């Protein structure tokens, strides 16, 4: 009823449809509320590492990499299709933070793709959320002996606990650079979020070699921005999967829970509220489907940015509304920790805020659209 398969022609291509079906079969066994509860607020990243290995076994760790590099060669928009299945099954697989962001950044820089067995994440943010700008970089790499010394702090790093290497945005010789740094060389402080997942503050004061400089110069910021846009498209897919599951649970509850001898769903006022939520989910679904089809191999950064911000803004708003109404329509049970609904709601809260909320992306979309019109 809410699947992106009917909203996207790319999703119906045989090879991609088979891959998504394989992902769904795997997640039905490896994910779900019971597994999610068992990994909440864990003290180590072992669960994330195991989940990443599961993604690697399915070929998802390199799904978007070119076939010539050992990947599946799927178009970038497929990230949203995979994200939708991850959201529906309440998966903790670190697909966005440890797959989409690092692999896309390396691909855009023309750097060799990472080894699937060497988990990586991107450390770029130093303060409150905004897209990267060269003038805002405070982390620096300065010459020391035959290499460099990297000093600085990155905040809100998702996926750091599972990572072996960090792809770090820094300033080198006055220009932006992307550096590959062993996670063992950094000091990490983990912080638990509302859904039990973790982001980290990472402090660097370590020596690196010339070979660890993956790229430097004007290409670094656009490459990172492209990776963040694709990550936001994948997050929109995740949010759609989560909101679709909440709405399905809510409709099932309205059909079975009785009040005054009648199912709750028989009362017209609740029917109207359910239809309104259905409309919000459907609008998000077809908007996402359009984005998946538009974001092909040759997509320009401008087009990806517009579709990513539009999709993220829409799904953040609709997911928040469906989550809020879902709790109200369930009544008291919707607030209980034992009931699965709350797990989906908390996941929505965290993912909605990561890499920009609805207001930020609406403003960005408006500025991008205005710039395109002037061009």
KAGIZI-V26036 format. One record per pair of residues at least 24 apart in sequence whose ideal C-beta (glycine too) atoms are under 10 Angstrom apart, sorted by sequence separation. I is the first residue (numbers start at 1). GAP is how many residues later the second one is. D is the distance in Angstrom with one decimal. If there is no record, write none. Layout:
i = <I,I>
gap = <GAP,GAP>
d = <D,D>
This chain:
i = <30,58,76,97,98,148,182,250,287,323,324,29,30,79,94,96,97,148,163,179,181,319,320,323,60,126,127,129,160,182,251,287,288,319,322,323,27,30,55,94,126,128,129,141,150,161,181,185,247,250,251,284,287,288,26,30,76,126,127,128,142,160,180,287,319,320,26,123,125,126,127,139,141,142,143,148,150,157,160,161,179,180,319,320,323,123,124,125,126,139,140,141,142,143,160,179,182,247,284,285,319,26,27,55,76,123,124,125,139,140,141,142,148,150,157,180,181,246,247,283,284,287,23,26,63,71,122,123,124,125,137,138,139,140,141,154,180,283,284,316,319,320,25,60,123,124,125,136,137,138,139,140,153,157,179,180,247,248,284,285,315,319,26,61,69,123,137,140,153,154,155,166,168,170,178,179,180,243,247,280,281,283,284,23,58,60,64,122,123,134,136,137,150,156,158,177,178,179,246,280,283,284,316,317,22,23,55,63,64,71,121,122,123,135,141,150,153,155,161,162,166,168,177,178,179,282,315,316,22,23,54,61,62,63,69,121,122,123,132,134,140,161,163,177,178,179,243,244,280,281,315,316,320,22,55,61,65,69,121,122,137,139,141,159,160,161,166,170,177,178,243,280,281,284,320,19,54,55,60,64,65,120,121,137,158,159,160,161,163,176,177,279,280,312,319,19,23,51,53,55,60,63,64,119,121,123,134,137,139,141,158,159,160,168,176,177,244,280,281,312,316,317,318,19,51,52,61,62,65,66,121,122,134,135,157,158,159,160,172,175,176,178,240,243,244,277,280,281,316,317,50,51,52,61,65,71,119,120,121,124,134,157,158,160,174,175,176,178,243,280,312,316,317,50,51,52,55,56,64,69,70,119,120,121,123,124,126,133,156,157,170,172,173,175,176,177,178,312,313,315,316,19,48,51,55,69,119,120,121,122,123,124,125,132,155,156,157,168,172,173,176,240,277,278,312,313,314,316,317,47,48,49,52,71,118,119,120,121,122,123,124,155,156,157,171,172,175,176,178,239,240,276,277,280,312,313,316,317,47,48,52,70,118,119,120,121,122,123,124,154,155,156,168,170,175,176,178,276,312,313,315,316,16,47,51,52,66,117,118,120,121,122,123,154,155,165,167,176,240,277,308,309,313,314,65,153,154,155,167,172,176,236,240,277,308,312,313,314,45,48,49,64,65,115,153,154,239,240,276,277,309,312,313,42,48,114,115,152,153,154,170,311,312,313,62,65,114,152,153,169,236,237,274,309,310,313,314,40,61,62,124,151,152,153,169,236,273,277,309,310,312,313,19,36,37,39,61,62,114,151,152,308,309,312,31,35,36,38,61,62,124,150,151,237,309,310,311,19,27,31,35,36,61,149,150,151,169,233,236,237,273,274,309,310,16,33,34,35,36,60,61,111,122,123,149,150,236,273,305,308,309,15,28,31,32,33,35,59,101,102,149,150,167,308,309,15,16,20,23,24,27,31,32,61,101,109,123,148,149,150,233,270,306,307,309,310,15,16,19,23,26,27,30,31,32,57,148,149,233,270,305,306,309,310,24,25,28,29,31,56,97,98,99,120,123,147,148,167,305,308,309,13,16,20,23,24,27,28,30,31,55,56,97,98,102,106,120,146,147,148,13,16,19,20,23,24,27,30,31,96,97,98,105,118,121,145,147,148,150,233,305,306,19,23,26,27,30,53,56,96,97,98,102,120,123,139,141,144,146,147,305,306,10,17,20,21,24,27,52,53,94,95,97,98,102,105,119,139,140,144,145,146,147,148,265,10,13,16,20,24,26,52,94,97,98,102,123,139,147,148,230,264,303,306,11,16,23,27,53,97,101,114,141,147,229,264,302,306,10,11,26,52,94,111,141,264,10,23,94,8,11,94,109,111,230,302,303,8,10,11,23,49,108,229,302,10,48,141,233,236,240,247,8,23,106,141,229,232,236,239,243,247,250,257,259,4,8,11,105,158,226,229,232,235,236,239,242,243,246,250,253,257,302,45,106,125,226,229,230,233,234,236,237,240,241,257,141,226,229,230,232,233,236,239,240,243,244,247,250,251,254,4,5,8,225,229,232,233,235,236,239,243,246,247,250,253,254,257,4,123,228,229,230,231,232,233,234,235,236,238,239,242,243,245,246,249,250,253,3,102,123,223,226,229,230,233,234,236,237,239,240,241,243,244,246,247,248,250,251,253,4,5,121,123,222,225,226,229,232,233,236,239,240,243,246,247,250,4,225,228,229,232,235,236,239,242,243,246,249,250,253,3,4,121,123,231,232,235,238,239,242,245,246,249,253,2,3,226,233,247,137,229,232,236,239,243,134,137,232,239,246,250,3,249,2,134,253,134,132,133,246,253,132,131,132,249,132,249,250,132,133,249,131,132,131,246,132,245,246,249,124,132,245,124,131,131,245,246,245,246,97,124,244,242,243,246,97,112,122,242,243,245,246,92,94,111,124,125,241,242,92,110,111,124,90,92,109,110,122,242,243,109,122,241,242,52,108,109,106,239,53,105,106,110,122,238,239,242,52,105,109,238,242,48,51,52,108,109,48,49,50,108,111,239,48,49,109,110,238,239,45,47,48,49,108,109,45,46,47,48,49,105,108,109,236,45,46,107,108,235,238,44,45,106,108,109,235,43,44,45,105,108,109,42,104,105,107,108,235,104,105,107,235,105,106,234,235,104,105,108,232,101,104,105,107,231,232,103,104,231,232,102,104,105,236,101,104,105,229,100,101,103,104,228,100,228,101,232,100,101,104,100,99,100,232,100,101,96,97,100,96,99,100,229,95,96,96,45,96,95,96,95,96,95,96,45,95,45,44,43,87,91,195,196,42,83,86,87,195,43,48,87,88,195,197,42,48,76,80,83,84,87,88,91,195,196,197,41,79,83,86,87,90,194,195,196,199,40,41,79,80,82,83,84,85,86,87,88,89,90,194,195,45,76,77,79,80,81,83,84,85,87,88,89,193,194,195,197,41,42,44,76,79,80,83,84,87,88,193,194,195,196,197,40,41,42,43,45,78,79,80,82,83,84,86,87,88,90,194,195,199,40,41,42,77,78,79,80,81,82,83,84,85,86,87,88,89,193,194,195,39,40,41,76,77,79,80,83,84,87,88,193,197,38,39,76,79,80,83,84,87,193,36,37,78,79,82,83,87,194,36,77,80,81,84,88,193,36,80,193,64,131,158,108,158,156,158,156,156,84,84,83,81,80,81,84,80,77,80,81,33,77,80,77,79,77,78,77,80,76,77,79,75,77,78,75,77,75,76,77,75,76,77,75,76,75,77,74,75,76,73,75,129,131,129,131,129,130,77,80,129,76,80,87,129,131,77,125,130,66,80,129,87,4,7,64,131,130,80,4,3,4,2,3,2,4,2,3,2,1,2,2,1,2,1,1,90,90,90,101,92,96,88,91,87,90,97,96,96,87,87,87,83,7,2,16,1,7,8,7,8,11,2,6,7,10,1,2,4,6,7,8,9,1,4,7,8,11,2,3,4,7,8,10,11,2,6,7,8,9,10,1,4,5,7,8,9,10,4,7,8,10,3,7,8,10,4,4,37,37,37,40,36,33,34,37,40,33,36,32,33,36,33,33,36,32,33,36>
gap = <24,24,24,24,24,24,24,24,24,24,24,25,25,25,25,25,25,25,25,25,25,25,25,25,26,26,26,26,26,26,26,26,26,26,26,26,27,27,27,27,27,27,27,27,27,27,27,27,27,27,27,27,27,27,28,28,28,28,28,28,28,28,28,28,28,28,29,29,29,29,29,29,29,29,29,29,29,29,29,29,29,29,29,29,29,30,30,30,30,30,30,30,30,30,30,30,30,30,30,30,30,31,31,31,31,31,31,31,31,31,31,31,31,31,31,31,31,31,31,31,31,31,32,32,32,32,32,32,32,32,32,32,32,32,32,32,32,32,32,32,32,32,33,33,33,33,33,33,33,33,33,33,33,33,33,33,33,33,33,33,33,33,34,34,34,34,34,34,34,34,34,34,34,34,34,34,34,34,34,34,34,34,34,35,35,35,35,35,35,35,35,35,35,35,35,35,35,35,35,35,35,35,35,35,36,36,36,36,36,36,36,36,36,36,36,36,36,36,36,36,36,36,36,36,36,36,36,36,37,37,37,37,37,37,37,37,37,37,37,37,37,37,37,37,37,37,37,37,37,37,37,37,37,38,38,38,38,38,38,38,38,38,38,38,38,38,38,38,38,38,38,38,38,38,38,39,39,39,39,39,39,39,39,39,39,39,39,39,39,39,39,39,39,39,39,40,40,40,40,40,40,40,40,40,40,40,40,40,40,40,40,40,40,40,40,40,40,40,40,40,40,40,40,41,41,41,41,41,41,41,41,41,41,41,41,41,41,41,41,41,41,41,41,41,41,41,41,41,41,41,42,42,42,42,42,42,42,42,42,42,42,42,42,42,42,42,42,42,42,42,42,42,42,43,43,43,43,43,43,43,43,43,43,43,43,43,43,43,43,43,43,43,43,43,43,43,43,43,43,43,43,44,44,44,44,44,44,44,44,44,44,44,44,44,44,44,44,44,44,44,44,44,44,44,44,44,44,44,44,45,45,45,45,45,45,45,45,45,45,45,45,45,45,45,45,45,45,45,45,45,45,45,45,45,45,45,45,45,46,46,46,46,46,46,46,46,46,46,46,46,46,46,46,46,46,46,46,46,46,46,46,46,47,47,47,47,47,47,47,47,47,47,47,47,47,47,47,47,47,47,47,47,47,47,48,48,48,48,48,48,48,48,48,48,48,48,48,48,49,49,49,49,49,49,49,49,49,49,49,49,49,49,49,50,50,50,50,50,50,50,50,50,50,50,51,51,51,51,51,51,51,51,51,51,51,51,51,52,52,52,52,52,52,52,52,52,52,52,52,52,52,52,53,53,53,53,53,53,53,53,53,53,53,53,54,54,54,54,54,54,54,54,54,54,54,54,54,55,55,55,55,55,55,55,55,55,55,55,55,55,55,55,55,55,56,56,56,56,56,56,56,56,56,56,56,56,56,56,56,56,56,57,57,57,57,57,57,57,57,57,57,57,57,57,57,58,58,58,58,58,58,58,58,58,58,58,58,58,58,58,58,58,58,58,58,58,59,59,59,59,59,59,59,59,59,59,59,59,59,59,59,59,59,59,60,60,60,60,60,60,60,60,60,60,60,60,60,60,60,60,60,61,61,61,61,61,61,61,61,61,61,61,61,61,61,61,61,61,61,61,62,62,62,62,62,62,62,62,62,62,62,62,62,62,62,62,62,62,62,62,62,62,63,63,63,63,63,63,63,63,63,63,63,63,63,63,63,63,63,63,63,63,64,64,64,64,64,64,64,64,64,64,64,64,64,64,64,64,64,64,64,64,64,64,64,65,65,65,65,65,65,65,65,65,65,65,65,65,65,65,65,65,65,65,66,66,66,66,66,66,66,66,66,66,66,66,66,66,67,67,67,67,67,67,67,67,68,68,68,69,69,69,69,69,69,69,69,70,70,70,70,70,70,70,70,71,71,71,71,71,71,71,72,72,72,72,72,72,72,72,72,72,72,72,72,73,73,73,73,73,73,73,73,73,73,73,73,73,73,73,73,73,73,74,74,74,74,74,74,74,74,74,74,74,74,74,75,75,75,75,75,75,75,75,75,75,75,75,75,75,75,76,76,76,76,76,76,76,76,76,76,76,76,76,76,76,76,76,77,77,77,77,77,77,77,77,77,77,77,77,77,77,77,77,77,77,77,77,78,78,78,78,78,78,78,78,78,78,78,78,78,78,78,78,78,78,78,78,78,78,79,79,79,79,79,79,79,79,79,79,79,79,79,79,79,79,79,80,80,80,80,80,80,80,80,80,80,80,80,80,80,81,81,81,81,81,81,81,81,81,81,81,81,81,81,82,82,82,82,82,83,83,83,83,83,83,84,84,84,84,84,84,85,85,86,86,86,87,88,88,88,88,89,90,90,90,91,91,91,92,92,92,93,93,94,94,95,95,95,95,96,96,96,97,97,98,98,98,99,99,100,100,100,101,101,101,102,102,102,102,102,102,102,103,103,103,103,103,103,103,104,104,104,104,105,105,105,105,105,105,105,106,106,106,106,107,107,107,108,108,109,109,109,109,109,109,109,109,110,110,110,110,110,111,111,111,111,111,112,112,112,112,112,112,113,113,113,113,113,113,114,114,114,114,114,114,115,115,115,115,115,115,115,115,115,116,116,116,116,116,116,117,117,117,117,117,117,118,118,118,118,118,118,119,119,119,119,119,119,120,120,120,120,121,121,121,121,122,122,122,122,123,123,123,123,123,123,124,124,124,124,125,125,125,125,126,126,126,126,127,127,127,127,127,128,128,129,129,130,130,130,131,132,132,132,133,133,134,134,134,135,135,135,135,136,136,137,138,138,139,139,140,141,142,142,143,143,145,146,147,147,147,147,147,148,148,148,148,148,149,149,149,149,149,149,150,150,150,150,150,150,150,150,150,150,150,150,151,151,151,151,151,151,151,151,151,151,152,152,152,152,152,152,152,152,152,152,152,152,152,152,152,153,153,153,153,153,153,153,153,153,153,153,153,153,153,153,153,154,154,154,154,154,154,154,154,154,154,154,154,154,154,154,155,155,155,155,155,155,155,155,155,155,155,155,155,155,155,155,155,155,156,156,156,156,156,156,156,156,156,156,156,156,156,156,156,156,156,156,156,157,157,157,157,157,157,157,157,157,157,157,157,157,158,158,158,158,158,158,158,158,158,159,159,159,159,159,159,159,159,160,160,160,160,160,160,160,161,161,161,166,174,192,193,196,197,197,198,199,201,204,205,207,208,208,208,209,211,211,211,212,212,212,213,213,214,214,215,215,216,216,216,217,217,217,218,218,219,219,219,220,220,220,221,221,222,222,223,223,223,224,224,224,224,225,225,226,226,227,227,227,228,228,228,228,229,230,230,230,231,231,231,232,233,233,233,233,234,235,236,237,237,238,238,239,240,241,241,242,243,243,245,246,246,247,250,250,253,254,254,255,255,256,256,257,257,257,258,259,260,261,264,268,275,276,276,277,277,277,278,278,278,279,279,279,279,280,280,280,280,280,280,280,281,281,281,281,281,282,282,282,282,282,282,282,283,283,283,283,283,283,284,284,284,284,284,284,284,285,285,285,285,286,286,286,286,287,288,300,301,303,303,304,306,306,306,306,307,307,308,308,308,309,310,310,311,311,311>
d = <5.5,9.5,9.0,5.5,9.4,7.1,8.1,7.2,6.1,9.3,9.7,9.6,9.7,8.5,8.1,9.9,7.9,9.7,9.6,9.1,6.9,9.3,9.3,5.1,9.8,7.4,10.0,9.9,8.3,8.7,8.7,9.8,8.1,9.2,8.4,7.8,8.8,9.9,9.1,8.1,6.8,8.9,7.7,8.7,9.9,7.5,6.1,9.9,8.2,7.4,8.2,8.0,5.4,7.1,6.7,9.9,7.5,6.2,6.9,9.1,9.9,5.8,8.0,8.2,9.5,6.8,8.8,9.5,6.2,6.0,9.3,6.7,5.0,9.3,9.3,9.4,6.4,9.5,9.7,6.2,6.1,9.7,4.8,8.2,9.2,9.4,6.7,5.4,9.2,7.1,6.1,7.1,8.3,8.6,7.7,10.0,8.7,5.6,5.3,9.5,9.2,8.0,9.4,9.5,9.4,3.8,9.7,5.1,4.4,4.9,4.5,9.0,8.1,6.4,8.1,8.3,6.6,8.9,6.9,7.0,5.1,9.5,8.8,5.8,9.6,8.4,9.1,8.8,9.4,7.4,6.3,9.0,6.8,7.5,8.4,8.7,4.8,9.8,9.6,8.5,8.2,6.3,9.6,8.2,9.3,8.4,9.7,9.7,6.5,7.7,9.8,9.8,9.6,9.6,5.4,8.1,8.7,9.5,8.5,9.4,9.4,6.4,9.3,9.0,9.9,4.7,4.6,9.6,9.1,9.9,9.7,9.9,8.4,8.2,9.8,5.8,5.5,8.7,5.5,8.9,9.6,9.9,4.6,6.1,9.6,6.8,8.3,7.8,9.6,9.5,9.9,9.6,8.2,9.0,9.4,9.9,7.9,6.6,9.3,9.7,7.0,7.9,8.5,8.9,6.1,9.6,9.5,8.0,7.5,9.1,6.3,8.7,9.5,9.8,6.5,8.8,9.7,9.8,9.7,9.6,6.7,7.0,6.0,4.7,9.0,9.4,9.2,4.5,8.6,6.9,9.5,8.2,8.5,9.5,9.8,6.7,8.1,7.1,6.2,7.9,9.6,5.8,9.4,7.9,4.8,8.9,8.0,6.0,7.9,6.3,8.3,8.6,9.4,9.4,5.4,5.6,6.2,8.4,3.6,9.7,9.5,9.7,6.3,9.7,8.1,9.2,8.5,9.5,6.6,7.6,5.9,4.2,9.0,9.2,7.8,8.0,6.5,7.9,6.5,6.3,9.5,8.2,5.6,6.1,7.9,9.0,7.6,6.6,9.7,8.7,3.9,9.3,8.9,9.8,9.5,7.6,9.4,7.6,9.9,6.3,9.8,8.7,7.0,7.8,9.1,9.0,9.4,9.0,9.0,9.7,8.0,8.5,4.0,9.1,7.0,7.7,8.9,10.0,9.6,8.7,8.7,9.4,9.4,8.3,5.6,7.1,9.9,7.0,8.8,7.9,7.6,9.4,7.5,9.8,9.7,5.1,8.6,9.0,6.8,5.6,7.1,9.2,7.6,7.2,7.8,8.5,5.9,6.5,5.9,4.9,9.7,4.3,5.6,7.6,6.6,7.1,9.8,9.4,4.4,9.9,4.9,6.1,8.0,5.8,10.0,5.4,7.6,5.3,9.6,6.4,9.9,4.0,9.5,9.5,6.2,8.7,8.2,9.0,7.5,7.8,7.2,5.2,5.5,9.6,4.8,8.2,8.7,9.2,5.1,4.8,9.3,9.9,7.3,7.5,8.7,6.2,9.8,7.6,8.6,8.6,9.0,7.2,7.1,8.8,6.4,5.0,5.0,6.9,8.3,7.6,6.9,7.5,8.5,7.9,8.2,8.1,7.3,9.2,5.4,9.5,4.1,5.5,7.1,9.4,6.5,8.2,7.9,9.5,9.9,6.6,8.3,8.8,9.7,9.8,8.8,5.3,4.7,6.1,4.8,4.9,4.0,8.5,7.7,5.2,9.6,9.3,7.9,5.5,7.5,8.0,6.4,8.7,5.2,9.2,8.3,4.6,7.5,8.9,9.9,5.1,5.5,8.6,5.0,7.7,6.9,7.2,8.1,7.2,9.3,8.5,5.2,9.7,9.6,9.3,10.0,9.9,7.4,9.8,7.4,7.9,9.8,9.5,9.6,9.6,9.0,7.7,8.6,8.5,6.0,5.9,9.9,7.7,9.3,7.3,8.0,9.3,7.2,9.7,9.3,9.9,9.4,7.7,8.2,8.8,5.1,6.4,4.8,10.0,9.9,9.6,8.4,8.0,5.7,5.6,9.5,8.8,4.0,9.1,9.1,8.8,9.3,9.9,9.4,9.2,6.9,8.2,9.3,9.8,8.1,7.8,9.8,4.7,4.7,9.7,7.5,9.4,9.5,9.3,4.9,7.5,9.4,8.5,9.3,9.1,6.6,9.8,7.5,7.8,7.2,6.9,8.6,6.4,8.5,8.4,7.5,8.5,9.8,8.9,9.6,8.9,10.0,8.9,5.5,9.5,8.2,6.0,6.3,8.6,4.1,8.5,9.3,6.5,7.1,9.2,9.6,5.6,8.7,9.8,8.8,6.1,8.5,7.9,7.6,9.0,9.3,9.2,5.0,9.6,9.5,6.1,8.9,4.7,5.3,9.1,8.8,9.4,9.6,7.3,9.9,7.7,8.1,7.9,4.5,9.1,7.5,8.4,6.3,8.3,7.5,8.2,8.4,7.5,4.7,5.2,9.0,9.3,9.5,8.4,6.0,9.7,9.1,9.2,8.7,9.5,7.5,5.6,9.9,6.8,9.9,9.2,4.2,8.2,9.6,9.3,6.0,5.7,7.2,9.0,8.2,8.3,7.2,7.7,8.9,9.0,9.1,9.3,6.3,8.1,8.7,9.8,6.0,4.3,6.0,8.7,7.7,9.3,8.1,9.5,5.7,5.5,6.2,10.0,9.0,9.3,9.4,9.2,8.2,8.4,7.9,6.0,9.2,6.9,8.4,6.2,8.2,9.6,7.2,7.7,8.2,6.6,7.5,6.2,6.9,9.1,9.7,10.0,9.9,9.7,4.1,4.8,8.4,8.5,9.0,7.9,9.5,5.7,5.3,9.3,8.4,9.9,9.6,9.4,9.7,5.6,9.8,5.2,8.1,6.6,7.7,7.0,9.0,7.6,4.0,4.4,8.4,7.5,10.0,9.4,5.7,7.7,9.4,6.0,8.7,7.0,5.1,9.8,4.1,9.4,7.1,7.6,3.2,9.5,6.0,9.8,8.5,7.6,4.5,7.8,8.7,6.6,10.0,5.1,8.3,8.0,9.3,9.1,7.9,9.1,9.1,8.2,8.5,9.9,8.5,8.9,8.3,9.8,9.1,6.3,7.5,6.2,5.7,6.8,8.9,9.2,8.6,9.3,8.1,5.5,8.9,8.6,7.8,9.8,10.0,6.0,9.1,9.4,8.9,9.8,9.6,9.1,9.9,7.7,9.0,7.9,9.6,6.5,9.5,7.2,6.3,7.6,9.6,9.7,5.1,8.4,6.6,5.5,10.0,6.6,7.8,7.6,7.7,7.6,9.6,9.9,9.0,9.8,9.2,7.7,9.0,8.7,8.2,8.8,10.0,9.3,9.1,9.6,6.9,7.5,6.0,8.2,9.3,5.5,9.2,7.9,6.9,8.8,6.9,9.4,5.9,7.8,9.2,9.0,6.3,8.7,9.3,8.2,9.3,9.5,9.6,5.4,9.4,6.8,10.0,9.7,6.8,7.6,8.4,9.0,7.5,9.2,8.7,9.7,8.4,9.7,8.6,7.7,7.4,9.4,7.4,9.0,7.2,9.9,7.9,9.4,9.3,10.0,7.1,9.1,6.9,9.5,9.2,10.0,9.1,9.0,9.6,8.0,9.1,9.9,8.1,9.9,8.8,8.3,9.0,9.1,9.4,9.7,9.7,9.7,6.6,6.7,9.1,8.9,8.2,9.2,9.7,8.0,9.3,5.3,4.9,10.0,9.5,4.6,3.9,9.2,5.4,6.0,9.4,5.4,7.5,9.7,6.4,7.1,8.2,10.0,6.9,5.1,4.4,9.4,8.8,5.0,4.1,4.1,5.4,9.5,4.6,7.1,8.9,8.8,5.7,8.7,9.3,9.1,10.0,8.3,7.0,9.8,9.8,6.3,8.8,8.5,6.5,6.1,8.7,9.7,5.8,7.0,9.0,5.7,9.4,9.9,9.8,9.3,6.5,8.3,6.9,5.8,9.9,7.5,8.1,9.7,8.0,9.6,8.5,8.5,9.9,8.8,9.9,9.4,9.1,8.9,9.5,9.3,9.1,5.5,6.3,9.3,8.2,4.1,7.4,7.5,4.4,8.0,7.5,4.4,8.9,6.9,5.2,5.3,7.5,8.3,7.7,4.6,7.9,8.1,4.5,8.7,7.0,4.5,9.8,6.7,8.3,7.4,9.2,9.4,8.4,9.6,9.6,8.8,9.3,9.1,8.0,9.7,8.9,8.1,8.8,8.8,9.2,9.6,9.9,9.9,9.5,9.2,9.7,9.3,9.7,8.7,8.3,9.1,10.0,9.8,9.6,8.8,8.6,9.6,8.6,8.1,9.9,5.7,8.4,7.0,9.9,8.8,5.4,8.7,9.4,9.3,9.8,7.4,8.1,5.2,9.6,6.1,8.4,6.4,5.7,9.7,9.9,9.0,6.6,7.9,9.8,7.7,9.2,9.7,6.4,8.8,10.0,5.1,5.9,7.1,9.4,6.0,9.9,9.5,8.2,9.9,8.9,9.0,7.3,5.2,10.0,9.9,7.9,9.1,9.0,4.8,9.2,9.9,9.5,8.5,8.6,9.5,6.4,8.2,9.5,7.1,6.2,7.8,7.0,5.7,7.0,4.4,8.5,9.9,5.2,8.8,9.3,10.0,7.3,8.9,9.9,8.8,9.2,8.3,8.8,8.2,6.3,7.5,5.9,9.1,6.5,9.0,9.6,7.2,8.2,9.3,7.9,7.3,9.7,8.4,9.1,9.5,9.3,5.8,6.0,4.8,9.8,8.8,5.7,6.7,8.7,9.3,3.8,9.2,7.5,4.9,8.1,8.9,8.6,9.0,9.3,9.1,3.7,8.9,9.3,3.0,8.5,8.5,8.1,5.6,9.9,7.1,4.3,8.7,9.1,9.9,8.5,9.7,9.5,8.2,5.8,5.1,9.4,8.8,8.3,5.9,9.0,6.5,6.7,9.2,9.8,8.4,6.5,8.0,8.8,9.9,9.3,6.6,4.2,9.4,8.9,8.9,4.0,8.9,9.8,8.7,5.3,8.4,8.7,6.0,6.8,7.9,8.9,9.6,9.5,5.3,5.1,9.7,9.2,7.4,7.3,9.5,7.5,6.1,9.6,8.6,8.1,7.4,5.9,5.1,9.7,5.1,9.6,9.7,10.0,8.8,9.1,9.1,8.0,5.1,5.2,8.8,9.1,9.9,9.7,8.9,9.7,9.9,5.0,6.8,6.1,9.9,9.5,9.7,7.3,9.9,8.2,8.5,9.4,8.7,10.0,8.6,9.6,8.7,9.9,9.6,8.7,9.2,7.3,9.8,8.7,9.7,9.9,9.2,9.3,9.0,8.4,9.1,9.1,7.9,9.3,6.9,9.1,8.8,8.8,7.6,8.1,5.1,5.9,4.2,7.8,4.1,8.8,9.1,4.0,9.0,9.1,8.4,9.3,7.9,9.7,7.2,6.7,9.0,8.3,5.7,6.4,8.7,7.6,7.5,4.8,4.7,7.7,9.3,8.7,9.8,5.1,9.2,7.3,4.3,9.2,6.5,3.9,9.8,8.4,8.6,8.5,6.2,9.6,7.8,10.0,5.4,5.9,5.8,2.9,7.0,2.5,7.4,9.6,9.7,7.0,9.1,9.2,7.4,4.8,9.5,9.8,9.6,10.0,4.0,8.8,7.0,4.1,9.0,6.4,4.1,9.7,7.2,5.2,4.7,8.2,2.9,8.9,8.1,7.0,9.3,9.2,6.1,6.4,9.0,8.2,5.4,6.4,9.1,7.9,6.1,8.1,8.5,5.6,8.3,7.1,8.2,8.3,7.6,9.5,9.5,3.4,7.9,4.1,7.6,5.1,4.9,9.6,9.9,8.7,9.3,6.9,8.5,6.7,9.1,7.1,9.8,8.3,8.2,9.4,9.8,9.7,9.8,10.0,9.3,7.7,9.3,8.0,9.8,7.7,8.8,9.0,9.7,9.7,9.1,8.3,9.2,9.6,8.9,6.8,9.8,9.0,8.0,9.4,9.0,7.7,9.3,8.9,5.7,9.3,9.5,8.8,9.2,6.5,6.1,10.0,9.4,5.2,9.7,8.7,6.4,7.1,3.9,8.0,9.1,6.7,8.3,8.3,7.0,8.8,9.0,3.6,9.8,4.9,6.9,6.6,7.4,9.7,4.7,7.4,5.4,8.0,9.1,9.2,6.4,8.2,8.1,8.3,9.0,8.5,8.0,7.1,8.5,9.1,9.5,5.8,7.3,9.4,9.7,8.3,9.4,8.4,9.3,8.3,8.8,7.4,7.0,9.1,7.3,9.8,9.6,7.9,9.9,9.7,7.2,9.5,8.8,7.4,9.3,8.5,9.4,8.1,7.8,3.7,7.8,8.7,7.1,8.7,7.4,7.4,9.0,7.8,6.0,6.2,9.3,9.1,8.6,9.6,9.5,8.4,6.7,8.9,8.3,8.6,7.7,8.8,8.2,9.5,8.8,8.7,9.6,8.5,9.6,9.2,5.0,9.0,7.3,5.5,8.1,4.9,8.5,8.6,7.4,9.9,9.0,8.5,7.6,8.2,8.9,6.3,6.7,3.9,6.5,8.8,7.8,9.0,2.8,7.8,5.3,8.6,5.7,7.8,7.7,8.6,8.6,5.2,9.3,5.9,8.8,9.8,4.3,5.5,9.4,5.4,7.9,5.5,8.8,9.7,8.9,9.8,8.1,9.8,6.6,9.4,9.6,8.9,8.5,8.7,9.3,9.0,7.1,9.3,4.2,5.7,8.8,9.4,9.3,9.7,5.5,9.8,9.7,8.4,8.1>
